[in-house]
Amino acid sequence: MKTNDNLEKCLKKDTVPLDMYLERVKALAKEVKDLSLENQKLKDKINELKTMHLDIEEYDIELQRDFSSAWFEHKILGEYVGGTFDIEINTHNWKIVDCDGCYDIPEEVVKAVGDVIDKTFPAFGLVHKQGFTGN
């Protein structure tokens, strides 16, 4: 007879042997752990689909596919030379509207992001509007 059948019979009697109860709890805990790992893999895949990675000479850049924001960091110095920024796109230009973690965004990073935006919206001929005025 299966453990679940035995468990159901015992529950009808309002009593469950401890070893049977612990066995079932252990099985449920393993099932929860497996589902949690699967859930994390799915979350990672969704995040992967929402972003694109740009690998330029000195920087790693992660750009949201909806072009709402990006982050970058120096390949050697890491996050000490990096930060995140928001992007605003309209029919005439695109610009960096907010920056967190850095005062300047390296020109190589701006160019790499701009190249992707230009390839994505070639008909608009968008121009990077200079003059980031974030805090």
N, CA, C and O atoms as a GROMACS GRO file, in nm:
protein
  540
    1MET      N    1   0.084  -0.116   0.000
    1MET     CA    2   0.000   0.000   0.000
    1MET      C    3   0.089   0.124   0.000
    1MET      O    4   0.194   0.125   0.066
    2LYS      N    5   0.051   0.230  -0.072
    2LYS     CA    6   0.129   0.352  -0.082
    2LYS      C    7   0.126   0.428   0.050
    2LYS      O    8   0.034   0.415   0.130
    3THR      N    9   0.230   0.509   0.070
    3THR     CA   10   0.240   0.590   0.191
    3THR      C   11   0.121   0.684   0.202
    3THR      O   12   0.065   0.702   0.311
    4ASN      N   13   0.082   0.746   0.090
    4ASN     CA   14  -0.032   0.839   0.094
    4ASN      C   15  -0.160   0.768   0.136
    4ASN      O   16  -0.240   0.825   0.211
    5ASP      N   17  -0.180   0.645   0.089
    5ASP     CA   18  -0.300   0.568   0.128
    5ASP      C   19  -0.296   0.540   0.279
    5ASP      O   20  -0.397   0.556   0.348
    6ASN      N   21  -0.180   0.499   0.328
    6ASN     CA   22  -0.165   0.474   0.472
    6ASN      C   23  -0.189   0.601   0.552
    6ASN      O   24  -0.254   0.599   0.657
    7LEU      N   25  -0.137   0.712   0.501
    7LEU     CA   26  -0.153   0.838   0.569
    7LEU      C   27  -0.300   0.878   0.576
    7LEU      O   28  -0.349   0.924   0.679
    8GLU      N   29  -0.370   0.860   0.465
    8GLU     CA   30  -0.513   0.894   0.462
    8GLU      C   31  -0.591   0.807   0.562
    8GLU      O   32  -0.680   0.857   0.630
    9LYS      N   33  -0.559   0.679   0.570
    9LYS     CA   34  -0.628   0.591   0.666
    9LYS      C   35  -0.601   0.636   0.809
    9LYS      O   36  -0.691   0.638   0.893
   10CYS      N   37  -0.477   0.672   0.836
   10CYS     CA   38  -0.442   0.716   0.970
   10CYS      C   39  -0.510   0.848   1.004
   10CYS      O   40  -0.554   0.869   1.117
   11LEU      N   41  -0.520   0.936   0.908
   11LEU     CA   42  -0.585   1.064   0.933
   11LEU      C   43  -0.732   1.045   0.966
   11LEU      O   44  -0.788   1.121   1.046
   12LYS      N   45  -0.795   0.946   0.906
   12LYS     CA   46  -0.935   0.918   0.935
   12LYS      C   47  -0.951   0.871   1.079
   12LYS      O   48  -1.056   0.890   1.141
   13LYS      N   49  -0.846   0.812   1.132
   13LYS     CA   50  -0.848   0.765   1.270
   13LYS      C   51  -0.800   0.874   1.366
   13LYS      O   52  -0.791   0.852   1.487
   14ASP      N   53  -0.768   0.993   1.312
   14ASP     CA   54  -0.716   1.105   1.390
   14ASP      C   55  -0.581   1.075   1.455
   14ASP      O   56  -0.547   1.132   1.558
   15THR      N   57  -0.506   0.987   1.396
   15THR     CA   58  -0.373   0.959   1.448
   15THR      C   59  -0.281   0.923   1.331
   15THR      O   60  -0.324   0.860   1.235
   16VAL      N   61  -0.157   0.963   1.340
   16VAL     CA   62  -0.058   0.935   1.237
   16VAL      C   63   0.070   0.894   1.308
   16VAL      O   64   0.116   0.963   1.398
   17PRO      N   65   0.127   0.782   1.268
   17PRO     CA   66   0.256   0.743   1.327
   17PRO      C   67   0.362   0.849   1.295
   17PRO      O   68   0.367   0.901   1.183
   18LEU      N   69   0.445   0.880   1.389
   18LEU     CA   70   0.545   0.984   1.374
   18LEU      C   71   0.636   0.958   1.254
   18LEU      O   72   0.664   1.051   1.178
   19ASP      N   73   0.683   0.835   1.236
   19ASP     CA   74   0.774   0.806   1.125
   19ASP      C   75   0.706   0.833   0.990
   19ASP      O   76   0.770   0.883   0.898
   20MET      N   77   0.577   0.800   0.978
   20MET     CA   78   0.503   0.824   0.854
   20MET      C   79   0.487   0.975   0.831
   20MET      O   80   0.502   1.024   0.719
   21TYR      N   81   0.457   1.047   0.939
   21TYR     CA   82   0.441   1.192   0.930
   21TYR      C   83   0.572   1.257   0.887
   21TYR      O   84   0.574   1.341   0.796
   22LEU      N   85   0.682   1.218   0.949
   22LEU     CA   86   0.812   1.276   0.916
   22LEU      C   87   0.854   1.242   0.774
   22LEU      O   88   0.914   1.325   0.706
   23GLU      N   89   0.825   1.121   0.730
   23GLU     CA   90   0.855   1.080   0.593
   23GLU      C   91   0.781   1.170   0.493
   23GLU      O   92   0.838   1.213   0.392
   24ARG      N   93   0.655   1.196   0.521
   24ARG     CA   94   0.574   1.280   0.432
   24ARG      C   95   0.624   1.424   0.433
   24ARG      O   96   0.632   1.488   0.328
   25VAL      N   97   0.658   1.476   0.550
   25VAL     CA   98   0.710   1.612   0.561
   25VAL      C   99   0.841   1.624   0.483
   25VAL      O  100   0.864   1.723   0.413
   26LYS      N  101   0.926   1.524   0.496
   26LYS     CA  102   1.054   1.523   0.424
   26LYS      C  103   1.031   1.524   0.272
   26LYS      O  104   1.099   1.596   0.199
   27ALA      N  105   0.936   1.442   0.225
   27ALA     CA  106   0.905   1.437   0.082
   27ALA      C  107   0.851   1.571   0.034
   27ALA      O  108   0.887   1.618  -0.074
   28LEU      N  109   0.765   1.634   0.114
   28LEU     CA  110   0.711   1.765   0.076
   28LEU      C  111   0.820   1.872   0.076
   28LEU      O  112   0.820   1.959  -0.011
   29ALA      N  113   0.912   1.865   0.171
   29ALA     CA  114   1.022   1.961   0.176
   29ALA      C  115   1.110   1.948   0.052
   29ALA      O  116   1.154   2.049  -0.003
   30LYS      N  117   1.137   1.826   0.009
   30LYS     CA  118   1.216   1.805  -0.113
   30LYS      C  119   1.142   1.860  -0.234
   30LYS      O  120   1.203   1.922  -0.322
   31GLU      N  121   1.012   1.837  -0.240
   31GLU     CA  122   0.932   1.887  -0.351
   31GLU      C  123   0.934   2.041  -0.355
   31GLU      O  124   0.946   2.100  -0.462
   32VAL      N  125   0.922   2.104  -0.238
   32VAL     CA  126   0.928   2.250  -0.230
   32VAL      C  127   1.064   2.301  -0.275
   32VAL      O  128   1.072   2.399  -0.349
   33LYS      N  129   1.171   2.234  -0.232
   33LYS     CA  130   1.306   2.274  -0.272
   33LYS      C  131   1.323   2.263  -0.423
   33LYS      O  132   1.378   2.354  -0.486
   34ASP      N  133   1.278   2.153  -0.482
   34ASP     CA  134   1.288   2.133  -0.626
   34ASP      C  135   1.209   2.239  -0.702
   34ASP      O  136   1.257   2.293  -0.802
   35LEU      N  137   1.089   2.270  -0.655
   35LEU     CA  138   1.007   2.372  -0.719
   35LEU      C  139   1.070   2.511  -0.704
   35LEU      O  140   1.062   2.594  -0.795
   36SER      N  141   1.133   2.536  -0.590
   36SER     CA  142   1.199   2.663  -0.567
   36SER      C  143   1.317   2.680  -0.664
   36SER      O  144   1.336   2.788  -0.720
   37LEU      N  145   1.395   2.576  -0.683
   37LEU     CA  146   1.507   2.581  -0.778
   37LEU      C  147   1.458   2.604  -0.920
   37LEU      O  148   1.515   2.683  -0.995
   38GLU      N  149   1.352   2.534  -0.956
   38GLU     CA  150   1.293   2.551  -1.090
   38GLU      C  151   1.241   2.694  -1.106
   38GLU      O  152   1.259   2.755  -1.212
   39ASN      N  153   1.177   2.746  -1.003
   39ASN     CA  154   1.126   2.883  -1.006
   39ASN      C  155   1.240   2.983  -1.025
   39ASN      O  156   1.227   3.077  -1.103
   40GLN      N  157   1.351   2.964  -0.955
   40GLN     CA  158   1.465   3.054  -0.968
   40GLN      C  159   1.524   3.047  -1.109
   40GLN      O  160   1.564   3.150  -1.164
   41LYS      N  161   1.530   2.929  -1.168
   41LYS     CA  162   1.580   2.916  -1.305
   41LYS      C  163   1.490   2.991  -1.402
   41LYS      O  164   1.539   3.056  -1.494
   42LEU      N  165   1.359   2.983  -1.381
   42LEU     CA  166   1.266   3.056  -1.466
   42LEU      C  167   1.281   3.207  -1.449
   42LEU      O  168   1.276   3.281  -1.547
   43LYS      N  169   1.299   3.253  -1.326
   43LYS     CA  170   1.321   3.396  -1.302
   43LYS      C  171   1.448   3.443  -1.371
   43LYS      O  172   1.450   3.550  -1.432
   44ASP      N  173   1.555   3.363  -1.362
   44ASP     CA  174   1.680   3.399  -1.426
   44ASP      C  175   1.663   3.407  -1.578
   44ASP      O  176   1.717   3.498  -1.642
   45LYS      N  177   1.589   3.314  -1.635
   45LYS     CA  178   1.566   3.313  -1.779
   45LYS      C  179   1.483   3.435  -1.822
   45LYS      O  180   1.513   3.497  -1.924
   46ILE      N  181   1.380   3.469  -1.743
   46ILE     CA  182   1.299   3.588  -1.773
   46ILE      C  183   1.387   3.712  -1.769
   46ILE      O  184   1.378   3.798  -1.858
   47ASN      N  185   1.472   3.724  -1.668
   47ASN     CA  186   1.562   3.838  -1.658
   47ASN      C  187   1.658   3.843  -1.777
   47ASN      O  188   1.686   3.950  -1.830
   48GLU      N  189   1.707   3.727  -1.817
   48GLU     CA  190   1.795   3.717  -1.933
   48GLU      C  191   1.726   3.767  -2.059
   48GLU      O  192   1.788   3.834  -2.141
   49LEU      N  193   1.598   3.737  -2.074
   49LEU     CA  194   1.522   3.780  -2.191
   49LEU      C  195   1.490   3.929  -2.186
   49LEU      O  196   1.467   3.991  -2.290
   50LYS      N  197   1.486   3.987  -2.066
   50LYS     CA  198   1.453   4.128  -2.051
   50LYS      C  199   1.573   4.219  -2.072
   50LYS      O  200   1.557   4.340  -2.088
   51THR      N  201   1.693   4.163  -2.072
   51THR     CA  202   1.814   4.244  -2.084
   51THR      C  203   1.903   4.195  -2.197
   51THR      O  204   1.894   4.080  -2.241
   52MET      N  205   1.989   4.283  -2.242
   52MET     CA  206   2.094   4.243  -2.337
   52MET      C  207   2.228   4.285  -2.280
   52MET      O  208   2.241   4.390  -2.217
   53HIS      N  209   2.326   4.203  -2.304
   53HIS     CA  210   2.460   4.228  -2.253
   53HIS      C  211   2.545   4.285  -2.366
   53HIS      O  212   2.553   4.228  -2.475
   54LEU      N  213   2.610   4.397  -2.339
   54LEU     CA  214   2.702   4.458  -2.434
   54LEU      C  215   2.843   4.445  -2.375
   54LEU      O  216   2.867   4.484  -2.261
   55ASP      N  217   2.932   4.392  -2.453
   55ASP     CA  218   3.068   4.370  -2.409
   55ASP      C  219   3.159   4.458  -2.493
   55ASP      O  220   3.191   4.425  -2.607
   56ILE      N  221   3.201   4.571  -2.436
   56ILE     CA  222   3.293   4.658  -2.508
   56ILE      C  223   3.429   4.650  -2.442
   56ILE      O  224   3.444   4.585  -2.339
   57GLU      N  225   3.527   4.714  -2.501
   57GLU     CA  226   3.666   4.694  -2.460
   57GLU      C  227   3.690   4.702  -2.309
   57GLU      O  228   3.747   4.610  -2.251
   58GLU      N  229   3.647   4.811  -2.245
   58GLU     CA  230   3.678   4.829  -2.103
   58GLU      C  231   3.559   4.810  -2.010
   58GLU      O  232   3.576   4.808  -1.888
   59TYR      N  233   3.437   4.796  -2.065
   59TYR     CA  234   3.317   4.794  -1.981
   59TYR      C  235   3.224   4.679  -2.016
   59TYR      O  236   3.216   4.634  -2.130
   60ASP      N  237   3.152   4.634  -1.914
   60ASP     CA  238   3.039   4.544  -1.932
   60ASP      C  239   2.915   4.629  -1.913
   60ASP      O  240   2.906   4.709  -1.820
   61ILE      N  241   2.818   4.610  -2.002
   61ILE     CA  242   2.695   4.690  -1.997
   61ILE      C  243   2.577   4.594  -2.004
   61ILE      O  244   2.577   4.500  -2.084
   62GLU      N  245   2.478   4.617  -1.921
   62GLU     CA  246   2.353   4.541  -1.926
   62GLU      C  247   2.243   4.642  -1.956
   62GLU      O  248   2.218   4.734  -1.878
   63LEU      N  249   2.178   4.625  -2.070
   63LEU     CA  250   2.077   4.720  -2.118
   63LEU      C  251   1.940   4.653  -2.119
   63LEU      O  252   1.925   4.544  -2.174
   64GLN      N  253   1.841   4.718  -2.059
   64GLN     CA  254   1.705   4.665  -2.063
   64GLN      C  255   1.657   4.668  -2.208
   64GLN      O  256   1.679   4.766  -2.279
   65ARG      N  257   1.592   4.562  -2.251
   65ARG     CA  258   1.546   4.555  -2.390
   65ARG      C  259   1.440   4.660  -2.423
   65ARG      O  260   1.418   4.691  -2.541
   66ASP      N  261   1.374   4.714  -2.322
   66ASP     CA  262   1.278   4.822  -2.349
   66ASP      C  263   1.347   4.959  -2.345
   66ASP      O  264   1.281   5.062  -2.355
   67PHE      N  265   1.479   4.959  -2.330
   67PHE     CA  266   1.562   5.079  -2.329
   67PHE      C  267   1.525   5.176  -2.217
   67PHE      O  268   1.548   5.296  -2.230
   68SER      N  269   1.470   5.126  -2.109
   68SER     CA  270   1.434   5.213  -1.998
   68SER      C  271   1.553   5.244  -1.908
   68SER      O  272   1.558   5.350  -1.845
   69SER      N  273   1.649   5.153  -1.902
   69SER     CA  274   1.764   5.174  -1.813
   69SER      C  275   1.878   5.081  -1.851
   69SER      O  276   1.862   4.991  -1.934
   70ALA      N  277   1.992   5.105  -1.789
   70ALA     CA  278   2.110   5.022  -1.811
   70ALA      C  279   2.202   5.036  -1.690
   70ALA      O  280   2.188   5.128  -1.610
   71TRP      N  281   2.296   4.945  -1.679
   71TRP     CA  282   2.403   4.957  -1.581
   71TRP      C  283   2.533   4.922  -1.651
   71TRP      O  284   2.533   4.854  -1.754
   72PHE      N  285   2.643   4.969  -1.595
   72PHE     CA  286   2.774   4.937  -1.651
   72PHE      C  287   2.874   4.930  -1.538
   72PHE      O  288   2.856   4.986  -1.430
   73GLU      N  289   2.981   4.858  -1.566
   73GLU     CA  290   3.094   4.856  -1.473
   73GLU      C  291   3.221   4.828  -1.551
   73GLU      O  292   3.220   4.762  -1.655
   74HIS      N  293   3.330   4.880  -1.499
   74HIS     CA  294   3.461   4.862  -1.560
   74HIS      C  295   3.504   4.716  -1.544
   74HIS      O  296   3.481   4.655  -1.440
   75LYS      N  297   3.564   4.660  -1.648
   75LYS     CA  298   3.602   4.518  -1.643
   75LYS      C  299   3.709   4.488  -1.539
   75LYS      O  300   3.711   4.379  -1.483
   76ILE      N  301   3.797   4.582  -1.513
   76ILE     CA  302   3.903   4.557  -1.416
   76ILE      C  303   3.868   4.618  -1.280
   76ILE      O  304   3.883   4.552  -1.177
   77LEU      N  305   3.822   4.742  -1.279
   77LEU     CA  306   3.794   4.812  -1.153
   77LEU      C  307   3.655   4.781  -1.097
   77LEU      O  308   3.624   4.819  -0.984
   78GLY      N  309   3.574   4.714  -1.175
   78GLY     CA  310   3.442   4.671  -1.128
   78GLY      C  311   3.345   4.785  -1.104
   78GLY      O  312   3.346   4.886  -1.175
   79GLU      N  313   3.262   4.767  -1.003
   79GLU     CA  314   3.155   4.863  -0.976
   79GLU      C  315   3.206   4.998  -0.925
   79GLU      O  316   3.130   5.094  -0.918
   80TYR      N  317   3.335   5.007  -0.889
   80TYR     CA  318   3.391   5.134  -0.845
   80TYR      C  319   3.392   5.235  -0.958
   80TYR      O  320   3.390   5.356  -0.934
   81VAL      N  321   3.395   5.186  -1.082
   81VAL     CA  322   3.384   5.271  -1.200
   81VAL      C  323   3.264   5.220  -1.277
   81VAL      O  324   3.278   5.153  -1.379
   82GLY      N  325   3.146   5.252  -1.228
   82GLY     CA  326   3.024   5.205  -1.290
   82GLY      C  327   2.904   5.269  -1.226
   82GLY      O  328   2.916   5.355  -1.139
   83GLY      N  329   2.788   5.227  -1.270
   83GLY     CA  330   2.664   5.279  -1.214
   83GLY      C  331   2.547   5.238  -1.298
   83GLY      O  332   2.559   5.157  -1.391
   84THR      N  333   2.432   5.293  -1.265
   84THR     CA  334   2.311   5.266  -1.342
   84THR      C  335   2.257   5.399  -1.393
   84THR      O  336   2.284   5.505  -1.335
   85PHE      N  337   2.182   5.392  -1.501
   85PHE     CA  338   2.121   5.513  -1.554
   85PHE      C  339   1.990   5.480  -1.625
   85PHE      O  340   1.971   5.370  -1.677
   86ASP      N  341   1.901   5.578  -1.625
   86ASP     CA  342   1.773   5.567  -1.694
   86ASP      C  343   1.785   5.635  -1.830
   86ASP      O  344   1.863   5.729  -1.847
   87ILE      N  345   1.707   5.585  -1.925
   87ILE     CA  346   1.711   5.636  -2.062
   87ILE      C  347   1.572   5.682  -2.100
   87ILE      O  348   1.472   5.617  -2.067
   88GLU      N  349   1.566   5.794  -2.169
   88GLU     CA  350   1.440   5.845  -2.220
   88GLU      C  351   1.452   5.856  -2.372
   88GLU      O  352   1.548   5.914  -2.424
   89ILE      N  353   1.354   5.801  -2.442
   89ILE     CA  354   1.356   5.804  -2.588
   89ILE      C  355   1.227   5.869  -2.636
   89ILE      O  356   1.118   5.835  -2.589
   90ASN      N  357   1.240   5.964  -2.729
   90ASN     CA  358   1.122   6.018  -2.796
   90ASN      C  359   1.146   6.009  -2.947
   90ASN      O  360   1.241   5.945  -2.990
   91THR      N  361   1.063   6.071  -3.026
   91THR     CA  362   1.076   6.054  -3.172
   91THR      C  363   1.194   6.129  -3.232
   91THR      O  364   1.228   6.107  -3.348
   92HIS      N  365   1.258   6.218  -3.155
   92HIS     CA  366   1.370   6.295  -3.209
   92HIS      C  367   1.506   6.259  -3.150
   92HIS      O  368   1.608   6.270  -3.218
   93ASN      N  369   1.506   6.217  -3.024
   93ASN     CA  370   1.636   6.192  -2.963
   93ASN      C  371   1.620   6.095  -2.845
   93ASN      O  372   1.510   6.056  -2.808
   94TRP      N  373   1.733   6.060  -2.791
   94TRP     CA  374   1.736   5.981  -2.668
   94TRP      C  375   1.835   6.050  -2.574
   94TRP      O  376   1.929   6.116  -2.618
   95LYS      N  377   1.809   6.033  -2.445
   95LYS     CA  378   1.900   6.094  -2.349
   95LYS      C  379   1.902   6.015  -2.219
   95LYS      O  380   1.809   5.941  -2.187
   96ILE      N  381   2.009   6.035  -2.148
   96ILE     CA  382   2.023   5.976  -2.015
   96ILE      C  383   1.962   6.077  -1.918
   96ILE      O  384   2.006   6.191  -1.911
   97VAL      N  385   1.861   6.034  -1.845
   97VAL     CA  386   1.786   6.127  -1.762
   97VAL      C  387   1.813   6.113  -1.613
   97VAL      O  388   1.777   6.203  -1.536
   98ASP      N  389   1.872   6.007  -1.571
   98ASP     CA  390   1.902   5.990  -1.430
   98ASP      C  391   2.018   5.894  -1.418
   98ASP      O  392   2.031   5.799  -1.495
   99CYS      N  393   2.102   5.919  -1.320
   99CYS     CA  394   2.220   5.836  -1.302
   99CYS      C  395   2.239   5.808  -1.154
   99CYS      O  396   2.222   5.897  -1.071
  100ASP      N  397   2.276   5.686  -1.123
  100ASP     CA  398   2.295   5.648  -0.984
  100ASP      C  399   2.427   5.574  -0.972
  100ASP      O  400   2.451   5.476  -1.043
  101GLY      N  401   2.512   5.619  -0.885
  101GLY     CA  402   2.636   5.548  -0.859
  101GLY      C  403   2.757   5.606  -0.930
  101GLY      O  404   2.869   5.560  -0.907
  102CYS      N  405   2.736   5.706  -1.015
  102CYS     CA  406   2.850   5.765  -1.085
  102CYS      C  407   2.816   5.908  -1.126
  102CYS      O  408   2.699   5.945  -1.136
  103TYR      N  409   2.919   5.987  -1.149
  103TYR     CA  410   2.898   6.126  -1.190
  103TYR      C  411   2.904   6.137  -1.342
  103TYR      O  412   2.830   6.216  -1.401
  104ASP      N  413   2.988   6.061  -1.404
  104ASP     CA  414   3.004   6.065  -1.549
  104ASP      C  415   2.983   5.926  -1.605
  104ASP      O  416   3.022   5.826  -1.544
  105ILE      N  417   2.922   5.922  -1.719
  105ILE     CA  418   2.909   5.796  -1.791
  105ILE      C  419   3.012   5.801  -1.903
  105ILE      O  420   3.008   5.892  -1.985
  106PRO      N  421   3.103   5.705  -1.907
  106PRO     CA  422   3.208   5.708  -2.008
  106PRO      C  423   3.150   5.714  -2.150
  106PRO      O  424   3.049   5.652  -2.180
  107GLU      N  425   3.217   5.790  -2.233
  107GLU     CA  426   3.172   5.807  -2.371
  107GLU      C  427   3.159   5.673  -2.444
  107GLU      O  428   3.070   5.656  -2.527
  108GLU      N  429   3.247   5.577  -2.412
  108GLU     CA  430   3.238   5.446  -2.476
  108GLU      C  431   3.106   5.376  -2.443
  108GLU      O  432   3.048   5.308  -2.527
  109VAL      N  433   3.060   5.395  -2.320
  109VAL     CA  434   2.933   5.335  -2.277
  109VAL      C  435   2.817   5.404  -2.349
  109VAL      O  436   2.727   5.337  -2.400
  110VAL      N  437   2.820   5.537  -2.352
  110VAL     CA  438   2.714   5.613  -2.420
  110VAL      C  439   2.709   5.572  -2.567
  110VAL      O  440   2.600   5.553  -2.622
  111LYS      N  441   2.825   5.560  -2.632
  111LYS     CA  442   2.830   5.523  -2.773
  111LYS      C  443   2.774   5.382  -2.795
  111LYS      O  444   2.697   5.360  -2.889
  112ALA      N  445   2.811   5.288  -2.711
  112ALA     CA  446   2.763   5.150  -2.727
  112ALA      C  447   2.611   5.143  -2.713
  112ALA      O  448   2.544   5.075  -2.791
  113VAL      N  449   2.557   5.213  -2.612
  113VAL     CA  450   2.411   5.216  -2.594
  113VAL      C  451   2.346   5.284  -2.714
  113VAL      O  452   2.245   5.236  -2.766
  114GLY      N  453   2.404   5.396  -2.758
  114GLY     CA  454   2.351   5.467  -2.875
  114GLY      C  455   2.351   5.383  -3.001
  114GLY      O  456   2.257   5.390  -3.080
  115ASP      N  457   2.456   5.304  -3.021
  115ASP     CA  458   2.463   5.217  -3.139
  115ASP      C  459   2.348   5.115  -3.139
  115ASP      O  460   2.289   5.088  -3.244
  116VAL      N  461   2.317   5.060  -3.022
  116VAL     CA  462   2.206   4.964  -3.013
  116VAL      C  463   2.073   5.034  -3.039
  116VAL      O  464   1.987   4.981  -3.111
  117ILE      N  465   2.056   5.152  -2.981
  117ILE     CA  466   1.932   5.227  -3.003
  117ILE      C  467   1.918   5.261  -3.151
  117ILE      O  468   1.809   5.246  -3.207
  118ASP      N  469   2.026   5.307  -3.216
  118ASP     CA  470   2.021   5.341  -3.359
  118ASP      C  471   1.987   5.220  -3.444
  118ASP      O  472   1.911   5.232  -3.541
  119LYS      N  473   2.041   5.103  -3.411
  119LYS     CA  474   2.011   4.982  -3.487
  119LYS      C  475   1.867   4.937  -3.466
  119LYS      O  476   1.806   4.879  -3.555
  120THR      N  477   1.813   4.964  -3.347
  120THR     CA  478   1.676   4.923  -3.316
  120THR      C  479   1.574   5.016  -3.379
  120THR      O  480   1.467   4.971  -3.421
  121PHE      N  481   1.605   5.145  -3.386
  121PHE     CA  482   1.512   5.244  -3.441
  121PHE      C  483   1.577   5.319  -3.558
  121PHE      O  484   1.589   5.441  -3.552
  122PRO      N  485   1.619   5.250  -3.665
  122PRO     CA  486   1.692   5.318  -3.772
  122PRO      C  487   1.610   5.425  -3.845
  122PRO      O  488   1.666   5.524  -3.890
  123ALA      N  489   1.480   5.406  -3.856
  123ALA     CA  490   1.397   5.502  -3.929
  123ALA      C  491   1.388   5.637  -3.859
  123ALA      O  492   1.368   5.740  -3.924
  124PHE      N  493   1.404   5.638  -3.727
  124PHE     CA  494   1.392   5.763  -3.653
  124PHE      C  495   1.518   5.848  -3.663
  124PHE      O  496   1.511   5.971  -3.652
  125GLY      N  497   1.632   5.785  -3.685
  125GLY     CA  498   1.758   5.860  -3.686
  125GLY      C  499   1.778   5.937  -3.557
  125GLY      O  500   1.812   6.055  -3.559
  126LEU      N  501   1.757   5.870  -3.445
  126LEU     CA  502   1.765   5.936  -3.315
  126LEU      C  503   1.905   5.988  -3.287
  126LEU      O  504   2.005   5.928  -3.328
  127VAL      N  505   1.911   6.099  -3.219
  127VAL     CA  506   2.036   6.162  -3.183
  127VAL      C  507   2.046   6.163  -3.031
  127VAL      O  508   1.948   6.188  -2.961
  128HIS      N  509   2.167   6.136  -2.982
  128HIS     CA  510   2.186   6.142  -2.836
  128HIS      C  511   2.186   6.289  -2.795
  128HIS      O  512   2.269   6.366  -2.842
  129LYS      N  513   2.095   6.326  -2.710
  129LYS     CA  514   2.087   6.462  -2.659
  129LYS      C  515   2.185   6.475  -2.544
  129LYS      O  516   2.168   6.413  -2.439
  130GLN      N  517   2.287   6.556  -2.563
  130GLN     CA  518   2.391   6.574  -2.462
  130GLN      C  519   2.340   6.652  -2.343
  130GLN      O  520   2.232   6.712  -2.348
  131GLY      N  521   2.415   6.651  -2.238
  131GLY     CA  522   2.386   6.736  -2.124
  131GLY      C  523   2.308   6.668  -2.015
  131GLY      O  524   2.205   6.718  -1.971
  132PHE      N  525   2.356   6.554  -1.970
  132PHE     CA  526   2.292   6.486  -1.856
  132PHE      C  527   2.294   6.582  -1.737
  132PHE      O  528   2.399   6.635  -1.700
  133THR      N  529   2.177   6.602  -1.678
  133THR     CA  530   2.167   6.694  -1.565
  133THR      C  531   2.114   6.624  -1.440
  133THR      O  532   2.046   6.686  -1.358
  134GLY      N  533   2.145   6.497  -1.424
  134GLY     CA  534   2.098   6.423  -1.307
  134GLY      C  535   2.167   6.467  -1.180
  134GLY      O  536   2.266   6.542  -1.182
  135ASN      N  537   2.114   6.419  -1.069
  135ASN     CA  538   2.172   6.455  -0.939
  135ASN      C  539   2.277   6.356  -0.900
  135ASN      O  540   2.337   6.368  -0.794
   0.00000   0.00000   0.00000
